Amino acid sequence: MKALGIAQVMIERGWYDREFIRDWTNGPLLVRTDNGRLLTQSDLSGEGSAQQYVAWSEAIDRPILYDPATGLYEGNHSEPALFGAFTVETMQGEVVCKPAFELTAELCRQFPPERVETICGVGNEQVEATARMLWEARPLAYYAWSGVEMQTNSTQIARAIAQLSVLTGSFDAPGGNVLFSAAPTASVAGWELLPAEQRAKALGLQERPLGPSRWMFVTTDDVYRSILERQPYGVHGLVGFGANLLLAHAGAIRGREALAALDFYVHLDLFMNPTAELADIILPVASPFEREALKIGFEVSPEAQSLVQLRQRMVAPQGEARSDSEIIFDLASRLGLGAHFWDGDLEAAYRYQLSPSGVSLEALREQPGGVRVPLPTRCR
């Protein structure tokens, strides 16, 4: 509530970076008021793309397209609107749409300083003073994982606080949160191996096209629904790597019911826990002290980001424990996918990943503290 109240003051006073919101966020993108979804080119034309979004140009007073692949709007002087309501002719008829930033502002207007004081006990003058301080002290950096995330409404609270940094336009600017350069590496993710039609089946993608499913991450709620209700399709098997879903995610009772309903469940972990107890097969994994691991860049500072390190094994794995990577590589080979996993050779995968960086596996083994790759830090 406090963060939304602060944002309300910043928006109402004009204490926000309009150019940054327009050029670097989805604030101008139109949202349909009939279904709450982003308006796409496919809504306007039968030949249109669902990956092309729509904004409203204040310069020419009509819809314009936005291409997320290039980050550009249609036309040289598009001037996409951030506020207002616009009637757009779609394949289904006229639909009233609003920019995403307008909807953000409408939500924040529900929490003026006086209401924040009533709900939270924070004086309205403190809300106003905080909003002014954030705007006048910019650039500023947002520090996440500071404790507010450890509660039931953590996601929305973190988003509300992060929004304050976005309003100041400080992202990827000197003094703000910066995306550091990374050592050149070869991708080993293999996303190109998954056909587009298969990626489109990611759970939750249809309901939340800008959510985690866009990057092939799914929520436990969507997984449980697919197992128990077969919506949008049935999930019958699961391989879980060390995620104690029942204790780390919401809906433990529903989660237990879902995992118990799977036809086949394999769990890999260091310890027995409530989630592992529901598995058909439990595979023991090696601890970090019992296996090698490659880390390219440590994100927290330019100096740390320049470090490439191979964490070496300190002791032999106990019992039948093996690293997650070894299990994955062997499983892929057994399934006939070995060609995509360097024929099961984990060291060959490390060498492939490192090849563009100029850092060798031998050098990393000789220097346990790591090797630094000079990287320039660039801001927008």
N, C-alpha and C positions, 0 to 999 in steps of 0.2 A: 504493500500500500504506500509506504513512504517513498519508494522509488518512483511509483507511478505519479504520486503527488508532485515530486520534484520535476519529473518530466513534463507534467501539466504546466507548471510555471514556466519552464524553459520554452515550451512551444508557444504558450500564450504571449510571452514577452518577446518572442522572436529571438531567443537566445539559443539558436541552433544553426548549424552550418548547412544552409539550403543547397549550396552547390555539391557538397559531399553527399547529402541525402539523395539528391537527384542523380548524381553520376555514379555512385558507388554502392547504393543499396537498392532493394526492391521496392522502396517507398513509392515510386511513380507507377508501378504496375497496377493495372486495374483488377479489382476483385468484383466478381458478380454478386449482387445482393440477393439473388434468388437461391443460390446454392453455396455461397461462400468460397468458390473456387476462383483461381486466377483465370482471367480471360485470355484465351489463346487464339492464334490464327485459325486453328481448326474450328473454333466457334463461329468465325466470320465467313469461312469458305470451305466447301467440301474438299478442295485441294490443299487446304491450309495445314500447317504443321502444328502438332501439339507441343512442340518444343520452342515455338516462337510466341512470345508474350506480347501484350498490348498495353500501351499507355495512351494518355490523351494529350495531344499537343496544344498548348496555349497559343502558339504562334499561328497555327493554321486551323485551329478549332475542329479537329477531327482525330479519330484514332490513328495511332502510329505503331509500328511493330518494334519490338525489342528482341535482339538476337543475343542470348546468353553466351553463345560461343565466342562472339567478338566483343561483347559488352557495349554494343552501339545501338542507338535508336535510329529509326528510319529518318532520312533527311539531314541536312547540314545544320539547321537551326530548329530543332524539334521542340525545345523548351517543354519537356513533359510536366504536366501539372502534378502538384503534391496534394492539393485540396480540391474539394468539390464533389459533385455527383453528376454523372454523364449518362445519357441514354444512347445505347449502342445497338445498331441493327445487327442481329445475329442470325444464324441458321434457324433458331427457334423463335425468332421474332425480336421485338425490342426488349432490351434488358438494361436496367439501371446498374451502373458500375461506379465504384469509388476507388481512388488510389489507396494502396496499402497504408500510406502515411496518414491519409485522412482517417482511416479506421483506427490507427494507432492514436491519433489525436482525440478521436471520439472516446476511446477507452480511458485515456488519461483525464479527459474533462470530467469524468465521473468521480475524480478524486482531487478536488480543489483543496488547498491547505486547510481550510476549516474542517472538512470532512476527515482529512488525515489526522488532525488533532483529536477529533472525537473518537476515531477508531484506534489510533496508535498512541495517543498521549504526547505526541511530539508537537510543540507549539507551531502555529502557522507561520510565525516570523522566522523560525528555524528552517522550515521548509523553503521559504523564500530566500533566506540567506545562503542556504546550501546550493540552491539552483544558481544564484548569482556567482557564488564562489567557483563552481564548476565551469561556468562559462568564462569568467574573467581570468581564471588560472590556467586555461587550456594552453598548450596541449596537456592531456592527462593520460594515464595508463590505468587500465582495469586489471586488478589482480583477482583471478578466480581461485576457487578452492580454498576460500578463507573461512569456512565454517557454515555459511548460510545454506550450503547445499545439503547439509545433513538433516533433512526433515522431509515431511510428506509433500510439501509444495515446492521442493527445491528447484525444479526445472524452471518454473515460471518466475520465481524470485530471482534466479541467476539471470534470466533473460531481461527482466525489468531493470536490474542493476547495469547489465551490459549496455542496455539501450542508452543510458546516460552518457557513456563514453562515445557511442555512435553519434549522438546529437551534437557533440562538440567537434566532430569531424577529425578526431585525433588518431583514428586507426591508420596504421602504416605511414605515420608521419613522425618526424623527429620528436622525441619526448613521449610518444604514444606507444601503443602496442604495435610492434614491427614484425613483419614476416622476414626472418633472416634468410639469407641465401643458404643453399645447401650444397654439399660436395656433390659433384656429378656422379651419378650411379646409374646402373641399368635396372629397370623395373623387374621385379620378380613376382609382382602381384598376379599377373596372368588374367587381368580383366578382359583383355582382348580375346581370350579363349571362350568367353561366355557369350553366346549369340544375343543380339538385342532383344529378340522375342522372349528369351529366357530371363534376361535382366528385368524385363517388364513385369515379370511374375513376382517380384520381390514383395513380400507381405507388407501391407500398409502403403504401398506406393500409390495406388489409385486414390486412397482417401487423403494422403498427405504427400503430394508430389514433390514438395520441397523439404520433406522430412528426412530422417536417417535412411529410409529405404532407397533414397536416390543414390546413396553410396554403398548400397548392398548391406546395410545394417538394419536389423529388424528389432522390434520391441518384444518383450516377453508377453505382453498382452495380446499382440497379434499372433504370436506362436501358439499360445494357449487356446485362442479362439479357433485357429486352424485345426488344432488337434481335437478339440472337444465338439466344435460345431461344424467342422469341415468348410469353413468360410475364410477366404474365397475358394479354397480347395483344402483337401485333407493333408495333414502332415502325419506321417506314420512312423518315421524313424528319426533319430537324432544322435549326433556325436557331439558330446560336450567336453570342452577343454577347460577344466579348472574353474568353471563358473558355478558358484553355489547359488543357483537361481532362487531357491526357496527362501534364503536368508538375505540375499542382496537385492532382491526386487520385490515390488509390491504384489499383493495377491497370492500369499503363500498357500492358502487352502486351495484356491483354484489351480495354482501351479502344481501342487502335489497331485491333484486329480488328473491334470493334463499329462504329466510325466508318467503316471501310472497307466494311462490309457494308450501310450505308444506301443506299437507292435514290437519295436526293437530300440533299445537305448544303450549306447556305449558311453561311459564316463571316464575321463582321464583326470587324475588328481594326485596330490601329495598325501592327502588325508581322507579318511572316511568322514562324510558329513551327511546331513539330511537329504541333499540332492543326490549324492552318489548312491545312497541306500536304495534308490528307486531304479537304478540301472540294472540291465541284464548282464552286462559285462563291465568290470572296473579294471582299467589298466593303470599301473603305477607309473608315475612320471618322475624324472630326475629333478632335483632341486637346482637352483641357479649355481650352487657350489659344485655340482656334479656334471656340468655340461658347458660347452663353449657357447658363446652368443656374440653376434656381430651387431654393433651399434654405430650408426653413421650420423653424427650430429646429436647434440644434447639440448637444443632449443632454448635454454634459459638465458643465454647471453651470446653475443657474437663470438666470444672466445670459446665457450662451450660448444657452440654449433660447429666450430671448425674441427672438432676432435673426432677422429675415427678410432674406435677401440674394439679389440677382440677380447672379450672377457674369457679368461682361460679357466679350465676345469681345475678345481683345487683337490678334490678327492674323487675316487671312483664311485660310480652309481651303486647304490645298495640294492641287493636282491636282484629282481628282474626289472628295475626301473630303467626307463629310457627317456630321452628328451622328446618333447612334443614334436619337434621337427623330424626326428628320426622315424617316429611312428607315422607321421603324415607321409613322408617320402616312401616308406615301405608299403603303406596302404595304397598309395597311388600306383606303385609298381605292380602290386597284386591285382589292381583293377585295370591294368593295361594302359595306364596313363604315365608310365615311367619316362617316356620321351619328353614330357612337359616338366619333369622333375629331375632333370639331369641324370636319368637312369638310376635314381636313388642315391646319388653321390652328393651329400650335403656340402662337402668342401668345394666341389665344382660349382655349386650354386653361389657360395660365398665369392669365389673368384670371378664369376660372371657379374655379380652385383657390383663388385669393387672395380672392375676393369676400367670404366671411364674416369675414375678418380685418380689413377696413377699410384694408388696405394696397394701394395702386395700383401697377401696373406702372410708371407714369410716375415715382412717388416713388422706386421702387427704382433706376430708371435715373439719376435725379438724385443719388441718394446711394449710390455704389458700396460704401460701408462697411456698408450695410444699414440697416434700420429696426427699432426695438425695439417689441415689443408687450408691455405690462405683463401679467405672468402670476403668479397666486398659486401657491405651492408647498404642496401639501396632502399630509399623511401619513394613514395609516389610524388 
